Amino acid sequence: MVVQQYRDGGGARAVRALAAAGVIAVTAGCFGGDGGGGAGDGSGQRAVAADRPLDLLGQAADVLVEAGGAETRTSMETAAGGTRVTIRGQGAYDFRKQTGRLRVVLPKDAAGKDAAGAGGHRPITELLAPGALYMKNRGAGVPDDKWVRIDTTGLKDGNLVTGGVTDPMAAAELLRGAADVTYAGKTELAGVTVHHYRGVADLGRAARAASPQSRGALSAAAKGFSKDAVPFDAYLDEDGRLRKVRHRFTFSSDARGPEVSVVSTLLLYGFGLPVTVTLPDEDAIYTGEIRQG
């Protein structure tokens, strides 16, 4: 499983484990937005105030469901034993159906090979759905026209890091477990005024408060992670919509290697975007053996 692979120790081994499990990383940062601020008709306005951060963060996932679809850029950066792996993703997500489609790009090393050990590997297409992750152009012996399907409720990390993209709904649902929150003030993100909150999310609390579609994966993460506490930075706009969130996951290493840290960043913009995701048929799912690095 993913957490066990993270714990095999050593920088190079950690990188191979990430690639074998499909774990991908991306540097955090600010990306372009839609330039939009609040609702055009003034309806549904939510005052984002310093005196009720727990209420606002706890409602962030519900506000995104009301917003419907959005464009997203993702970033996940993994560090172990002095080795750093970075991968980026971009796509769109429907918060009502909790489905999304993203294009994920593996990084290349000094030899020109990506994290899966292949030169010139094409970007991976990922489809996100409640309880499932689909990957195409996976490599590792998977035919080009086939998809790999992973049951995210069976992953020890609940797919918070396995696919190299934290499911956008799961990222928002994690904020339901927020505690020790401080208001860090107003700032601007891609031309939009946002309110910055910093705190720690408890995986178990978030899983219990999550929507039924997200509960299975978050419950798996609460059981599989060595630490329930997940530090975060969240940025909400004037309508209470989550524009950016950064989570810091840490895996305890055994005596053979150092801790592994994963910084996952999600940026949301272009709210109201229609998002269509068609999941592959059963005959398009690869059921053979996948090479492990």
C-alpha positions in Angstrom: 0.0 0.0 0.0 1.0 3.6 -0.4 2.0 4.4 3.2 4.1 1.2 3.4 5.9 2.1 0.2 6.6 5.6 1.5 8.3 4.0 4.5 10.8 1.9 2.6 13.4 4.6 3.3 15.9 6.4 1.2 15.5 9.1 -1.3 15.8 7.0 -4.5 13.6 4.2 -3.1 11.0 6.8 -2.1 10.9 8.2 -5.6 10.5 4.7 -7.1 7.8 3.9 -4.6 5.9 7.1 -5.5 6.0 6.2 -9.2 5.0 2.6 -8.6 2.0 3.6 -6.5 1.0 6.4 -8.9 2.0 9.0 -6.3 2.9 12.3 -7.9 4.0 15.6 -6.5 3.7 19.2 -7.5 5.1 22.5 -6.2 2.7 24.8 -4.5 2.1 28.1 -6.0 -0.4 30.7 -7.4 -1.9 30.1 -10.9 -4.1 32.2 -13.1 -7.7 32.6 -12.1 -11.0 33.6 -13.7 -10.7 37.2 -12.3 -14.2 36.9 -10.9 -15.1 38.0 -7.5 -18.5 37.4 -6.0 -21.9 36.4 -7.4 -23.0 38.7 -10.1 -26.5 39.2 -8.7 -25.4 39.7 -5.1 -27.2 36.5 -4.0 -25.7 34.0 -1.7 -23.2 36.4 -0.3 -21.3 35.1 2.7 -19.3 37.4 4.9 -15.9 36.0 5.4 -14.9 37.3 8.8 -12.1 36.7 11.3 -14.5 35.8 14.1 -16.0 32.7 12.7 -13.3 30.8 10.8 -14.5 27.3 11.9 -18.0 27.9 10.5 -16.6 29.2 7.3 -14.1 26.4 6.7 -16.7 23.8 7.7 -19.0 25.1 5.1 -16.4 25.4 2.3 -17.3 22.1 0.7 -21.0 22.9 0.7 -20.4 26.2 -0.9 -18.4 24.5 -3.7 -21.3 22.1 -4.3 -23.5 25.2 -4.8 -21.0 26.6 -7.2 -21.1 23.4 -9.4 -18.1 23.0 -11.6 -14.7 24.7 -11.6 -11.3 24.7 -13.3 -8.5 23.4 -11.2 -4.7 23.3 -11.1 -2.9 21.1 -8.7 0.5 20.8 -7.2 2.0 18.1 -5.0 5.6 18.1 -3.8 7.2 15.1 -2.2 10.5 15.1 -0.3 12.3 12.2 1.2 16.0 11.8 2.2 17.0 14.9 0.3 15.2 13.8 -2.9 12.4 15.9 -4.1 9.8 14.9 -6.7 7.4 17.4 -8.2 4.4 16.9 -10.5 1.6 19.2 -11.8 -2.0 18.7 -12.8 -4.7 20.7 -14.5 -8.3 20.1 -15.4 -11.9 20.6 -14.2 -14.1 19.2 -11.4 -17.8 18.9 -10.8 -18.5 19.4 -7.1 -22.1 18.3 -7.3 -21.3 14.9 -8.9 -17.8 14.8 -7.3 -16.3 13.8 -10.6 -13.3 15.4 -12.4 -10.8 15.0 -15.2 -7.2 16.1 -14.9 -4.0 15.9 -17.0 -1.1 15.1 -14.8 2.5 15.5 -15.9 5.3 13.5 -14.3 8.6 15.3 -13.7 11.9 14.3 -15.4 15.2 13.6 -13.7 18.6 14.7 -14.8 18.7 11.7 -17.2 15.5 12.9 -18.9 13.4 10.1 -17.5 10.2 10.7 -15.7 9.3 9.3 -12.2 8.0 6.1 -13.7 11.4 5.4 -15.3 10.4 6.1 -18.9 11.8 8.7 -21.2 9.2 11.0 -22.8 6.2 9.5 -21.0 3.0 11.1 -22.0 0.9 13.0 -19.5 -1.4 10.8 -17.4 -5.1 11.3 -17.8 -6.9 10.9 -14.4 -10.7 10.6 -13.9 -11.9 11.2 -10.3 -15.1 9.7 -9.0 -16.6 8.9 -5.6 -14.5 5.9 -4.3 -12.5 5.5 -7.5 -9.5 6.8 -9.5 -9.0 6.0 -13.2 -5.6 6.5 -14.9 -4.8 6.3 -18.6 -1.2 6.4 -20.1 -0.2 4.9 -16.8 2.9 3.2 -18.3 4.4 0.3 -16.3 3.2 -2.2 -18.9 -0.4 -1.0 -19.2 -1.6 -0.8 -22.8 -2.0 2.7 -24.2 -5.7 2.2 -24.8 -6.5 0.8 -21.3 -7.4 2.4 -18.0 -6.3 1.4 -14.5 -9.0 1.6 -11.9 -8.1 2.0 -8.2 -10.6 1.7 -5.4 -9.7 4.7 -3.3 -11.5 3.4 -0.2 -9.0 0.6 -0.1 -5.9 2.9 -0.2 -4.3 3.7 3.1 -4.1 7.3 2.2 -7.7 7.5 0.7 -6.2 8.9 -2.5 -5.1 12.1 -0.8 -1.7 11.6 -2.4 -1.7 8.3 -4.4 -2.7 9.8 -7.7 -0.5 12.8 -7.3 -3.7 14.9 -7.2 -5.7 15.3 -4.0 -9.3 14.9 -5.0 -10.7 18.5 -4.9 -13.8 17.5 -2.9 -11.7 15.6 -0.4 -9.4 18.6 0.0 -12.4 20.7 0.8 -14.0 18.1 3.0 -10.8 17.9 5.1 -11.5 21.5 6.2 -14.6 20.1 8.1 -12.0 18.7 10.6 -10.3 22.1 11.1 -9.1 23.2 14.5 -6.6 25.7 15.9 -7.5 28.1 13.1 -6.1 31.6 12.9 -7.0 34.3 10.5 -4.0 35.5 8.6 -5.7 38.5 6.9 -6.7 39.6 3.4 -4.6 39.1 0.3 -5.1 38.9 -3.4 -5.0 35.8 -5.6 -5.1 36.1 -9.4 -6.9 39.5 -9.0 -9.4 38.2 -6.5 -9.6 39.3 -2.9 -9.3 36.3 -0.6 -9.2 35.7 3.2 -6.3 33.5 4.4 -6.9 31.0 7.2 -4.2 28.8 8.7 -4.9 25.8 10.9 -4.7 22.0 11.4 -7.3 19.5 10.2 -8.1 16.3 12.0 -8.6 13.4 9.6 -10.9 11.4 11.8 -13.1 14.4 12.5 -13.2 15.4 8.9 -14.2 11.8 7.9 -17.1 11.7 10.3 -18.4 15.1 9.1 -17.8 14.4 5.3 -20.5 13.8 2.7 -21.3 10.1 2.1 -19.4 10.1 -1.2 -16.2 11.3 0.5 -16.5 9.4 3.8 -15.1 6.1 2.7 -11.8 7.5 1.3 -11.3 9.9 4.2 -12.0 7.2 6.7 -9.3 5.0 5.0 -6.9 7.9 5.3 -7.8 8.4 9.0 -6.9 4.8 9.7 -3.8 4.6 7.4 -2.0 7.8 8.1 0.5 7.8 10.9 -0.6 11.3 11.9 -4.2 12.5 12.0 -3.2 16.2 12.2 -2.8 17.8 8.7 -1.6 21.5 8.7 -3.3 23.6 6.1 -3.5 27.1 4.6 -6.9 27.9 3.0 -8.0 31.0 1.0 -11.7 31.8 0.7 -13.2 34.6 -1.5 -15.9 37.0 -0.4 -18.6 34.4 -1.3 -16.9 31.8 1.0 -15.7 29.8 -2.1 -12.4 28.0 -1.6 -9.9 29.4 -4.1 -6.8 27.8 -2.8 -5.8 25.2 -0.2 -2.5 23.8 0.7 -2.3 20.6 2.9 0.9 19.2 4.5 0.9 15.5 4.9 3.7 13.7 6.8 4.5 9.9 6.8 6.6 8.5 9.6 9.6 6.6 8.3 11.0 3.4 9.9 14.6 3.1 11.1 15.8 2.6 7.5 14.8 6.0 6.2 13.7 9.6 6.9 10.2 11.0 7.1 8.4 11.7 3.9 6.6 15.0 3.6 4.0 15.7 0.9 2.7 19.2 0.2 -0.5 19.2 -1.8 -1.9 22.4 -3.3 -5.2 22.9 -5.0 -6.2 26.1 -6.9 -9.9 26.6 -8.1 -11.2 29.2 -10.5 -13.7 29.5 -13.4 -16.6 28.6 -11.2 -19.9 27.6 -12.9 -18.0 25.8 -15.6 -20.0 22.8 -17.1 -17.9 19.7 -16.5 -18.6 16.4 -18.3 -16.8 13.2 -17.1 -17.5 9.9 -18.8 -16.1 6.9 -16.9 -14.6 4.1 -19.0 -16.5 0.9 -19.7 -15.5 -2.4 -17.9 -13.9 -3.7 -21.1 -11.6 -0.7 -21.2 -10.2 -1.4 -17.7 -6.8 -3.1 -17.5 -6.7 -6.1 -15.2 -3.2 -7.4 -15.9 0.0 -7.0 -13.9 1.5 -3.6 -13.5 5.3 -3.3 -13.3 6.5 -1.9 -10.0 9.5 0.2 -11.1 
